[in-house]
Amino acid sequence: MAHLIKSHEDLINPHIRGLGISATLAINARSKELIEQGKTVYRFGLGQSPFPVPDLVVSALKLNAIQKDYLPVRGLQQLREAVADFHRRKDEVDIQPDCVLIGPGSKELVFLLQLVFNGEIIVVSPGWVSYVPQAKILNNELSFIHSTFEAKWQLTPKLFSDFLKKRNHPDKPALMILNYPGNPDGVSLTKESLVEIAALARAHHIFILSDEIYGQLDHKGKHISLARFYPEGTIISSGLSKWCGAGGWRLGTFAFPKNMKWLLDGMAIVASETYTSVSAPIQYAAVQAFKGGIEIEEYLWQARKILAGLGNECVHILRAAGVKVHDPVGGFYLFLDFSNFSQRLHERGIKSSSQLCLQLLDDTGVALLQGSSFYRSEEELTARMAYVDFAGPRALAAARTIPLHEQLPDDFIKTYCHKVIKGVKEIVQWLTK
Ligand SMILES: Cc1ncc(COP(=O)(O)O)c(C=O)c1O
């Protein structure tokens, strides 16, 4: 046998060859190495919520540790009801419980969707790191819509309509993935844009996967779902990972319109032959999270207040130094554009976003994730910063001592998120040295 095989590469499915491990995990691994060597690392690479899981939800998990049975492949009925109700309440869309699918993280659900859907996948750049590797693993036909700093890194109706005019096969079924508030940009789509995007998608029969995993972390609590304007063609993606601080619990949700249930059915078949169902205790606990209530709303309110304050402070420092960056609207990311420093960086031998992030990490301990991981060109000097390296439980406890409707005091961010501010100042010093 050995003589037939040239190398181990030959034994790997060709669609997987050449792909590295997920970029976010790689930067985290490198940061860990530096920490083990005793260096201070500003962990702005991995986008993980700094906040603890709400007490109410933790208690529900403890109570349900005894749940040991396999659950239905599509998810626990009570949870599907709570998720449907959540979207009715929050997004004003009529989702039926039997149109909800529960999965082990929304990442897995995006993958299953890309596997089951037979058509073109349209992705906006910059976009979340995993959409495209997933499409490549599945050998899907991929199209990109490239956004710009001026368009706030998001899809605009103009970019969408220009793309639609140039499509090679306008009749081919297509699924576009939209993410807002966005990773990597922290910007969101306005109501006006959503209305226009919905009209274009409807006219051109484009299905939308609306990745709203950061929806509840809109800094003003005013997230609007595209499903409000295009209910018949939009799947809403959410989960516990971001707004509930429970990324490691691995629970994601997809909510389908009734007329797209055929896609859910296809995904459930694959799920039944692969992971069977999501961990039972986690699903029971998630019911509590999606049911919401005062405790959850108070938690979200505090989280938003802290993230907004910190995001704005970071932008203030970075912008004053000449870094191009947009005001954050939701989530906990900033997409930094270093083009104003390109000449200086070129002189220092830094000509790509990967080189930039590597050199910055080695020189200062600041871990950012290179723009090329978000489908930007290697030469574009952009990078994502996740402003999450602070003690979330401590910041949350401190915020709770301040009356709910009052703003955080001036020194709050400096006191409770000082490491993030220090890291941002390190970036500025490094750029201007
Ligand atoms: C935009 C976006 N979508 C989806 C996910 C996947 O989240 P999970 O699989 O934890 O639900 C993430 C996680 O970072 C994300 O940032």
The ligand as a Gaussian input file, in Angstrom:
#p B3LYP/6-31G(d) Opt

LIG

0 1
 C      -20.289000      36.213000      13.821000
 C      -20.257000      34.908000      14.534000
 N      -21.101000      33.943000      14.147000
 C      -21.109000      32.748000      14.738000
 C      -20.236000      32.455000      15.772000
 C      -20.273000      31.082000      16.367000
 O      -20.681000      31.077000      17.677000
 P      -21.110000      29.747000      18.438000
 O      -20.716000      28.588000      17.597000
 O      -20.377000      29.803000      19.714000
 O      -22.606000      29.853000      18.583000
 C      -19.338000      33.423000      16.215000
 C      -18.373000      33.123000      17.267000
 O      -17.384000      33.767000      17.460000
 C      -19.363000      34.695000      15.582000
 O      -18.535000      35.669000      15.962000

